[in-house]
Amino acid sequence: AQSVTQLGSHVSVSEGALVLLRCNYSSSVPPYLFWYVQYPNQGLQLLLKYTTGATLVKGINGFEAEFKKSETSFHLTKPSAHMSDAAEYFCAVSEWNTGNQFYFGTGTSLTVIP
Amino acid sequence: GAGVSQTPSNKVTEKGKYVELRCDPISGHTALYWYRQSLGQGPEFLIYFQGTGAADDSGLPNDRFFAVRPEGSVSTLKIQRTERGDSAVYLCASSRLAGDDEQFFGPGTRLTVL
């Protein structure tokens, strides 16, 4: 069965500091992996995704994530936090051979301190 | 082009009432997904359609929940005899094909059961 674990329901960083949001997954087949961002009262917006190929993927707003199969991880990073990065972040896994429904983690709320 | 739209954006109802939530997917997308996001949680899969048929409804919590997509485009999620525990944001997503590597999410319908 597929599942996603996001360590840390709340993360606070100073403006300009490194952002690191952790995501571990379980999947019985090579997964598709995603990070979504959700701003207050808005829908989910795709930040980046991994399907196949290069394990380091770059997304919007300066975010990137690295797929590490041996660690079953897909951590999200950004070198320098901006105030506008404050939001809820969700990691998700899907398995293309089962219809591709997404399984989401419980989310990490990112606070950026000025 | 237009994204996924959901109506109403907010719905307040009384316990025991019947509600319908509507989703308009992106034109041409054959796969449509419903998720439920409870407060402080990540979205949870409910059901997905490939065309007109429900390909997987394993996420529906009980038989009070039902969804249709009669013409392979618009979908309606129906909840009978609503309970306070049904209060959540109901998200709809669509993709070009089931198994595609990306789903596009609507803004959600916030359901409150009093």
HADDOCK unambig.tbl for C-alpha pairs under 7 A between the chains (distance, minus, plus):
assign (segid A and resid 32 and name CA) (segid B and resid 101 and name CA) 6.93 0.50 0.50
assign (segid A and resid 42 and name CA) (segid B and resid 107 and name CA) 5.82 0.50 0.50
assign (segid A and resid 43 and name CA) (segid B and resid 105 and name CA) 6.56 0.50 0.50
assign (segid A and resid 43 and name CA) (segid B and resid 106 and name CA) 5.99 0.50 0.50
assign (segid A and resid 43 and name CA) (segid B and resid 107 and name CA) 4.12 0.50 0.50
assign (segid A and resid 43 and name CA) (segid B and resid 108 and name CA) 6.63 0.50 0.50
assign (segid A and resid 44 and name CA) (segid B and resid 105 and name CA) 6.03 0.50 0.50
assign (segid A and resid 51 and name CA) (segid B and resid 101 and name CA) 6.92 0.50 0.50
assign (segid A and resid 90 and name CA) (segid B and resid 42 and name CA) 6.93 0.50 0.50
assign (segid A and resid 96 and name CA) (segid B and resid 99 and name CA) 4.50 0.50 0.50
assign (segid A and resid 97 and name CA) (segid B and resid 99 and name CA) 6.52 0.50 0.50
assign (segid A and resid 99 and name CA) (segid B and resid 98 and name CA) 5.20 0.50 0.50
assign (segid A and resid 99 and name CA) (segid B and resid 99 and name CA) 5.15 0.50 0.50
assign (segid A and resid 100 and name CA) (segid B and resid 98 and name CA) 6.17 0.50 0.50
assign (segid A and resid 100 and name CA) (segid B and resid 99 and name CA) 4.83 0.50 0.50
assign (segid A and resid 101 and name CA) (segid B and resid 45 and name CA) 6.71 0.50 0.50
assign (segid A and resid 102 and name CA) (segid B and resid 45 and name CA) 6.78 0.50 0.50
assign (segid A and resid 103 and name CA) (segid B and resid 44 and name CA) 6.77 0.50 0.50
assign (segid A and resid 103 and name CA) (segid B and resid 45 and name CA) 6.91 0.50 0.50
assign (segid A and resid 104 and name CA) (segid B and resid 42 and name CA) 5.52 0.50 0.50
assign (segid A and resid 104 and name CA) (segid B and resid 43 and name CA) 6.02 0.50 0.50
assign (segid A and resid 104 and name CA) (segid B and resid 44 and name CA) 6.86 0.50 0.50
assign (segid A and resid 105 and name CA) (segid B and resid 42 and name CA) 5.56 0.50 0.50
assign (segid A and resid 106 and name CA) (segid B and resid 41 and name CA) 4.76 0.50 0.50
assign (segid A and resid 106 and name CA) (segid B and resid 42 and name CA) 4.31 0.50 0.50
assign (segid A and resid 107 and name CA) (segid B and resid 41 and name CA) 6.66 0.50 0.50
assign (segid A and resid 107 and name CA) (segid B and resid 42 and name CA) 5.80 0.50 0.50
